[in-house]
């Protein structure tokens, strides 16, 4: 492997890890926000339905973050294939992503498309 190919591969590996970490951070931030929102509305002076729409929208954001995480896993999987084909065996432990991790749960939009196509 040439020096430039190795440098590119190492940079891509570093950036891939950064993207995955940021995706995880987004999911953690959403989870913390949801917890704070739910705890805040447990105050007896706050109506039970306070912030319900905000929580529903946050759930949508969490689904999108999970979808992004799954897409990044697919990117990682594809890059691993390119690395094996072009750069030879990985010196470190190879990346193994189970196929079930790459299966995205259908979102409401995906389900609507499926129903539309079937009808």
C-alpha positions in Angstrom: 0.0 0.0 0.0 1.4 3.4 -0.9 2.1 6.1 1.7 -0.7 8.3 0.3 -3.3 5.5 0.3 -2.4 4.6 3.9 -2.6 8.3 5.0 -6.0 8.6 3.3 -7.2 5.3 4.9 -6.1 6.4 8.4 -7.8 9.9 7.9 -11.0 8.3 6.8 -10.9 5.8 9.7 -10.5 8.7 12.2 -13.3 10.8 10.6 -15.6 7.8 10.5 -15.1 7.2 14.2 -15.7 10.9 14.9 -19.0 10.8 12.9 -20.1 7.7 14.8 -19.2 9.3 18.1 -21.2 12.5 17.2 -24.2 10.4 16.3 -24.0 8.7 19.6 -23.7 12.0 21.4 -26.8 13.3 19.6 -28.8 10.3 20.8 -27.5 10.7 24.4 -28.3 14.4 24.3 -31.9 13.7 23.2 -32.3 11.1 25.9 -31.1 13.5 28.6 -33.4 16.2 27.2 -36.4 13.9 27.3 -35.6 12.8 30.8 -35.4 16.5 31.9 -38.6 17.3 30.2 -40.5 14.4 31.8 -39.1 15.1 35.2 -40.0 18.8 34.9 -43.6 18.1 34.1 -43.9 15.8 37.2 -44.1 19.0 39.2 -47.6 19.0 40.8 -48.0 22.6 39.5 -47.6 21.6 35.9 -50.5 20.0 33.9 -49.9 16.4 32.9 -50.1 17.2 29.2 -47.7 20.1 29.4 -45.0 19.7 26.7 -46.6 16.6 25.2 -46.2 17.9 21.6 -42.5 18.8 22.4 -41.9 15.2 23.6 -43.5 13.8 20.5 -41.3 15.9 18.3 -38.3 14.9 20.4 -39.2 11.3 19.8 -39.2 12.1 16.0 -35.7 13.6 16.4 -34.5 10.5 18.3 -35.8 8.3 15.5 -33.9 10.5 13.0 -30.7 10.3 15.1 -31.1 6.5 15.2 -31.6 6.4 11.5 -28.4 8.5 11.0 -26.5 6.1 13.2 -27.7 3.1 11.1 -26.7 4.9 7.9 -23.3 5.6 9.4 -23.0 1.9 10.2 -23.7 1.2 6.5 -21.1 3.7 5.5 -18.6 2.0 7.8 -19.5 -1.4 6.4 -18.9 -0.2 2.8 -15.6 1.5 3.7 -14.5 -1.7 5.4 -15.2 -3.6 2.1 -13.2 -1.0 0.1 -10.4 -1.3 2.6 -10.2 -5.1 2.2 -10.4 -4.9 -1.6 -7.9 -2.0 -2.0 -5.6 -2.0 1.0 -5.4 -5.6 1.9 -5.9 -7.1 5.4 -6.4 -4.7 8.2 -3.5 -4.6 10.7 -6.0 -4.0 13.5 -9.0 -6.1 14.4 -11.2 -6.0 11.4 -14.6 -4.3 11.5 -17.4 -6.8 11.6 -20.9 -5.4 11.4 -23.7 -7.9 11.8 -26.3 -7.6 9.0 -29.1 -7.2 11.5 -27.5 -3.9 12.7 -27.8 -2.6 9.2 -31.5 -3.2 8.9 -33.3 0.0 9.6 -36.7 -0.1 11.4 -39.3 1.3 9.0 -40.2 4.9 9.7 -43.7 6.1 9.3 -42.7 7.7 6.0 -41.2 4.4 4.8 -44.3 2.6 5.8 -46.5 5.1 4.0 -44.4 4.5 0.8 -44.7 0.8 1.2 -48.5 1.0 1.6 -48.7 3.4 -1.3 -46.7 1.1 -3.6 -48.7 -1.9 -2.6 -52.0 -0.2 -3.3 
